[in-house]
Amino acid sequence: MTNICYPNKHDLLSVEQALLEIRQAIKAITGQELIALPQALGRILADCISSPIDVPPLRTAAMDGYAFAAGDLADGRQAELQVIGIAWAGKPFLAQQAQGQCVRIFTGAVVPEFADSVIAQEQIEINGDTVSLPADWQPYKNIRAAGSDVKQHEELITAPKKLSARDLSLLAAAGVEQISVKRKLKIGFFSTGDELVALGEPLAIGQIYDSNRYLLAGLLSDPNHTVSDLGIVADDQLKLEQTFKNAAQQHDVIISTGGASVGDADFVKQTLEKCGQVNFWKLAIKPGKPLAFGKIGDCWFFGLPGNPVAVLVTYEKFVKPALEQLAGAPPTQALRLRVRCDSRLKKSPGRQEYQRGILCQSADGELAVRLAGQQDSHQLKVASQSNCFIVLDADNTGIDAGEMVTVEPFAAVL
C-alpha cells in the first residue's frame, strides 16, 4: 500500500523534517466530554469559558483595618471614629452607620455600603471603642472593586488549553462546576522480539527483561490518555499482524518498540505495509535512527527502536508532540537553556545528538551541565541518573570542557 509520507528512503531525515511530516499528517480529534471541575486537572479544554459572575462579586477589603466614609472627615488632619461593629469574611456588617462611625473589617470581607475607604489597622490608634486616624490618612484606599479580577461574561480561559491547578482555581472562583474537555486518547503499546521476557520469568541464554513497556507506561501517563499495555509480541508474522489489526480497531494510537529498523526485521515492515500505510524513516538523530510512522485503518502508528534510551529520545521528540496535537492541545516547545558544560563531549558530524546529562545549579544560580555517564543507547542506569538532554546539532564535532551547550531539562526542578 502507498505510504502516506514521501521522504527519499535513501536519505537521513532531519528532526525538523520528520516533525513537519507528522504535524502535517495528524489532525486533532473532535470528540468531547463534560466533566466536573475536580476531574479537570491536566485535561484539554474544548470550549472557551466565560465568567457567569463578577469576581469578586462585591466590593471587598484588601486588608485588615477599618472601613469608613471619607466624606465624614476633613482631609489632612487627625480624626477619631467610633467603632460600631465588625465585618467578617463571609459575615457582612449590615446595620446603618451615622457620620463619624466606622466598622472593623477583615481581609476579604464585604465593604459596607456606606464606606468608601479602608485604613490599615497598623495606621490607627485604638482608644476603647474609638480609633484615631493619622493626619496623613488617604481616602478611597484598600477596597477591591466588584469585578476587579474578572468581569461578568469576560472570557476566563481560551480553548484549547491543558488545564493547570491555577486554571481550576480561577474557574472555581467564578462558580464554574462543569467544563467541556477533549475526550481521552486511546493508546495501546507493546514490545516485539523473541529475546524479550516478562518480569517474573527466568532468563534463558540470550534473553533480556522487557524494560521498554515500563518506560512507555510512565511516559504515557497523562490525564488525556487511556493506556493499554498489550504485552510482548513474538517475532511471528501472523501474531504480529493479528496484534496490529486488533489493536487498531480499539485505539487511536499504537506504539511498538523493536523491529523499526528495516534491515533488522524485514517481516515487521512487510506486516505493517500489509496492514496499513506506514513509512519507515532513517532519522538524522542519535540515539534513535529508525522510526516507523503511519496509519493502520483509522489508528495512528509509531514504531520505535528497540534500545530503551532510543525509545526515550524518539518518544520525547516525535511521539509526545504528535499525541499532544492529536489530543487537541496547543503546541508546546521544550525549554532550552544555554549553560556551561563541564565535560568534554565526543561527537561525529551527521546526526543531531541527545546526550544524557546532569544539570546543576550553584547557590548563586549559575547553571552547569556534565555528562551523566557513557552514552550507549542501551544504558538505562545513565538515563535514570540524568535530568536533561544535552542537544548537539548535526554538524557539531564535539565540545571541550568549559564551552556553552544547549540543554533540555526533563523537569522544572533540579
C-alpha positions in Angstrom: 0.0 0.0 0.0 1.2 3.5 -0.8 3.0 5.3 2.0 1.4 8.5 3.5 4.8 10.2 3.6 7.3 10.6 0.9 10.9 11.4 2.0 13.7 9.8 0.0 14.2 6.4 1.6 17.9 6.6 1.0 18.4 9.9 2.9 18.6 10.5 6.6 15.5 12.6 7.5 16.3 15.6 9.8 14.4 16.0 13.1 12.7 19.1 11.7 11.6 17.3 8.5 10.2 14.3 10.4 8.3 16.6 12.8 6.9 18.5 9.8 5.7 15.3 8.2 4.0 14.2 11.3 2.5 17.6 12.0 1.0 17.9 8.5 -0.4 14.4 8.7 -2.2 14.5 12.1 -5.5 16.2 12.7 -6.9 16.7 16.2 -9.7 14.5 17.5 -13.1 16.2 17.7 -14.8 14.2 20.5 -15.6 16.0 23.7 -17.0 15.1 27.2 -18.5 17.1 30.0 -16.7 16.6 33.3 -16.8 18.0 36.8 -14.1 20.6 37.8 -12.3 18.3 40.3 -11.6 15.9 37.4 -10.3 18.5 35.1 -6.6 18.9 36.1 -4.4 18.3 33.1 -7.3 17.8 30.7 -7.6 19.8 27.5 -10.3 22.5 27.5 -12.5 22.0 24.4 -14.6 25.2 24.6 -13.8 28.8 25.8 -15.3 29.6 29.2 -16.8 33.0 30.2 -17.4 34.0 33.7 -21.1 33.8 34.9 -20.4 36.4 37.6 -18.2 39.3 38.6 -15.1 38.2 40.6 -15.1 39.3 43.3 -18.9 39.6 43.2 -19.0 42.6 45.6 -16.6 45.2 47.0 -14.2 43.6 49.5 -11.5 44.8 51.9 -7.9 44.3 50.6 -6.5 44.2 54.2 -7.4 44.1 57.8 -8.4 47.5 59.1 -11.4 49.9 59.5 -14.0 50.9 56.9 -15.4 54.3 56.8 -16.8 57.1 54.6 -14.1 59.6 53.7 -16.7 62.4 53.3 -17.3 62.2 57.1 -13.7 63.5 57.7 -11.8 66.6 56.7 -8.7 65.8 54.6 -5.3 66.3 56.0 -5.9 66.3 59.8 -6.2 63.7 62.5 -9.7 62.4 63.2 -11.5 60.0 65.5 -14.1 57.4 64.5 -16.5 55.4 66.7 -16.3 51.6 66.0 -19.9 50.3 65.7 -19.3 46.7 64.6 -17.3 44.1 62.7 -17.4 42.9 59.1 -16.0 39.4 58.8 -15.2 37.5 55.6 -18.5 35.7 54.9 -20.4 37.7 57.6 -21.0 41.2 56.4 -21.9 44.2 58.6 -25.5 45.2 57.6 -26.5 47.9 60.1 -26.8 51.6 59.3 -24.0 54.0 60.0 -24.0 57.6 61.2 -21.5 60.2 60.5 -18.2 59.7 62.4 -18.6 56.0 62.7 -16.6 53.1 61.3 -16.6 49.3 61.1 -13.7 46.9 62.0 -13.2 44.9 58.8 -11.1 41.9 57.8 -9.4 41.0 54.5 -12.0 39.6 52.0 -15.0 40.9 53.9 -17.7 42.8 52.1 -17.3 46.5 52.5 -20.4 48.1 54.0 -22.5 50.2 51.6 -21.7 53.5 53.4 -18.0 53.0 53.3 -15.6 54.1 50.5 -12.3 53.7 52.3 -10.4 51.2 54.4 -7.4 52.2 56.6 -4.9 49.5 57.6 -5.0 48.5 61.3 -1.3 49.4 61.6 -2.0 53.0 60.9 -4.5 53.8 63.6 -4.5 54.1 67.4 -7.3 52.3 69.4 -8.9 54.1 72.3 -11.7 51.9 73.7 -14.5 51.9 71.1 -12.9 54.7 69.1 -9.9 54.8 66.7 -7.7 57.7 65.8 -6.6 58.2 62.2 -3.2 59.8 61.4 -3.0 63.2 60.0 -1.8 61.9 56.6 -4.6 59.3 56.1 -5.7 58.8 52.5 -9.3 58.3 51.3 -10.6 55.6 48.8 -7.8 53.1 49.6 -7.7 49.3 50.1 -11.0 48.3 48.6 -11.2 45.8 45.8 -14.0 46.7 43.4 -16.5 44.2 42.2 -15.2 42.5 39.1 -11.7 43.9 39.7 -10.4 40.4 38.8 -12.9 39.2 36.2 -16.0 41.0 34.8 -19.2 39.0 34.3 -19.2 37.5 30.8 -15.5 38.1 30.4 -13.6 35.1 28.9 -11.9 33.2 31.7 -9.8 30.7 29.7 -9.3 30.4 25.9 -9.6 26.9 24.4 -7.7 24.8 23.7 -5.6 24.7 26.9 -4.2 22.0 29.1 -5.7 23.0 32.5 -3.4 23.7 35.4 -4.2 24.0 39.1 -4.2 27.8 38.6 -6.8 27.4 35.9 -9.0 25.3 38.2 -8.8 27.9 40.9 -9.9 30.6 38.5 -12.8 28.6 37.3 -13.9 27.7 40.8 -13.7 31.4 41.8 -16.2 32.1 39.1 -18.5 29.3 40.2 -17.9 27.1 37.2 -18.8 23.5 38.1 -18.5 21.6 34.9 -16.5 22.1 31.7 -16.2 20.5 28.2 -12.9 18.9 27.5 -11.4 16.8 24.7 -12.1 13.1 25.0 -9.1 11.0 26.1 -6.9 9.3 23.5 -7.0 5.5 23.5 -3.4 4.3 23.2 -2.1 0.8 23.0 1.6 -0.2 23.2 3.6 -3.4 23.0 7.1 -4.7 22.6 8.3 -7.0 19.8 11.1 -9.6 19.9 11.8 -13.2 20.8 14.6 -12.1 23.1 12.2 -10.3 25.5 10.9 -11.9 28.7 8.3 -10.6 31.1 9.2 -9.8 34.7 9.0 -12.9 36.9 10.1 -15.3 34.3 13.6 -16.9 34.3 16.1 -15.6 31.6 17.4 -18.1 29.1 20.7 -17.5 27.3 20.3 -14.5 25.0 17.1 -13.2 26.6 16.6 -9.9 28.4 13.8 -8.5 30.5 11.4 -6.2 28.7 12.0 -2.7 30.1 10.5 -0.7 27.2 6.9 -1.3 28.3 7.6 0.1 31.7 9.3 3.1 30.2 6.4 3.7 27.8 3.8 3.2 30.6 5.5 6.0 32.5 5.9 8.3 29.6 2.3 7.8 28.5 0.9 8.6 32.0 -1.3 11.6 31.2 -4.8 12.7 32.2 -5.7 12.8 28.5 -4.7 9.2 27.8 -6.4 5.9 28.3 -3.5 3.4 28.0 -3.4 -0.3 27.3 -0.3 -2.5 27.8 -0.6 -5.1 25.1 2.4 -7.1 26.3 5.2 -8.7 24.3 4.6 -9.9 20.7 6.9 -12.6 19.4 8.8 -12.5 16.1 5.9 -14.2 14.3 4.3 -12.5 11.3 0.8 -13.9 11.8 0.8 -13.0 15.5 2.1 -9.5 14.8 -0.4 -8.9 12.0 -3.3 -10.0 14.3 -2.0 -7.8 17.1 -1.8 -4.8 14.8 -5.3 -5.3 13.3 -7.0 -5.9 16.7 -5.2 -3.0 18.4 -6.0 -0.7 15.5 -9.8 -1.4 15.9 -9.7 -0.4 19.6 -7.2 2.5 19.8 -6.5 5.9 18.4 -2.7 5.2 18.5 -0.5 2.2 18.6 3.1 2.4 19.8 5.5 -0.5 19.3 9.2 -0.9 20.3 11.7 -3.1 18.4 11.6 -4.0 14.7 11.6 -0.4 13.4 14.8 -1.0 11.5 14.0 -2.4 8.1 17.3 -4.3 7.9 16.9 -5.9 11.3 13.4 -7.2 10.9 12.0 -7.4 7.4 8.8 -9.1 8.3 7.8 -6.2 10.6 8.0 -3.9 7.5 6.0 -6.4 5.4 3.4 -6.8 8.1 2.9 -3.1 8.6 2.7 -2.4 4.9 0.1 -5.2 4.6 -2.0 -3.8 7.5 -1.9 -0.1 6.6 0.0 3.0 5.4 3.3 3.1 7.2 6.6 4.8 6.3 9.9 3.7 7.6 12.4 6.5 8.2 16.1 6.7 8.9 16.5 9.8 11.0 19.5 12.0 11.4 19.3 11.6 15.2 21.2 9.7 17.8 20.1 7.7 19.6 17.0 6.6 17.6 17.9 6.4 13.9 15.0 4.1 12.8 11.4 5.2 13.2 8.1 4.0 11.6 5.1 6.3 11.3 1.8 5.9 9.6 -1.8 4.6 9.9 -3.5 1.3 10.3 -7.1 1.9 9.4 -8.1 5.0 11.4 -5.4 4.3 14.0 -2.0 6.1 14.0 1.1 4.0 14.4 4.6 4.7 15.8 7.3 2.1 15.6 10.1 3.0 17.9 13.6 1.4 18.1 14.4 -1.4 20.5 17.1 0.2 22.6 15.4 1.8 25.6 17.3 5.1 25.5 16.4 5.4 21.8 12.8 4.8 22.9 13.1 7.7 25.4 14.5 10.1 22.8 12.2 9.2 19.9 9.1 9.3 22.2 10.0 12.8 23.6 11.0 14.2 20.2 8.3 12.7 17.9 5.6 10.8 19.7 4.9 13.2 22.5 4.2 16.3 20.3 2.2 14.1 17.9 0.0 12.9 20.8 -0.5 16.5 22.0 -1.5 17.5 18.6 -3.9 14.6 18.2 -5.4 15.3 21.6 -6.2 18.9 20.6 -3.6 20.5 22.9 -1.9 23.8 21.9 1.6 23.2 20.6 4.4 23.3 23.1 8.2 23.7 22.9 10.8 22.1 25.1 12.6 24.5 27.3 16.1 25.1 26.1 18.9 26.7 28.1 22.4 27.7 27.2 24.7 26.5 30.0 28.4 25.8 30.7 29.5 22.2 30.0 31.9 20.8 32.5 32.6 17.6 30.4 34.3 17.0 27.1 31.7 15.7 24.7 32.6 13.5 21.8 30.5 13.6 18.6 30.8 12.8 14.9 29.0 15.1 12.4 25.9 13.9 10.6 23.2 13.4 13.2 21.6 15.5 15.9 22.5 14.0 19.3 20.7 14.0 22.5 23.3 13.1 25.1 22.2 12.4 28.7 23.4 14.9 31.2 23.2 16.1 34.8 22.2 19.8 35.1 23.2 21.5 38.3 22.6 24.9 39.8 25.0 26.6 42.2 24.0 28.6 45.2 24.3 31.8 43.2 22.0 30.5 40.5 24.7 29.6 37.8 23.8 26.6 35.7 26.3 23.9 34.5 25.9 20.5 33.0 28.1 17.4 32.8 27.7 14.0 31.2 25.7 11.5 33.2 28.0 8.7 32.0 28.6 6.6 28.9 26.2 7.3 26.1 25.4 3.9 24.6 21.6 3.6 23.8 21.1 0.5 26.0 22.5 2.1 29.2 19.4 2.7 31.4 21.3 3.5 34.6 22.9 6.6 32.9 19.4 7.6 31.6 18.0 7.1 35.1 20.7 9.3 36.7 20.3 12.1 34.1 18.0 15.1 34.4 18.4 16.6 30.9 19.3 16.2 27.3 22.5 17.9 26.0 21.5 18.8 22.5 24.2 18.8 19.8 23.4 19.9 16.3 24.0 17.6 13.4 27.1 19.5 12.2 28.7 19.6 15.7 32.0 17.8 16.0 32.4 17.8 19.8 32.6 20.1 22.8 35.5 21.0 25.0 35.0 21.3 28.8 34.1 24.9 29.6 32.2 25.6 26.4 28.5 26.6 26.3 25.9 24.0 25.2 22.2 23.7 24.8 20.3 21.6 27.3 16.6 20.5 27.6 15.7 19.8 31.3 13.4 16.9 32.0 11.6 18.8 34.7 11.3 22.3 36.2 13.3 21.4 39.3 16.8 20.1 39.6 
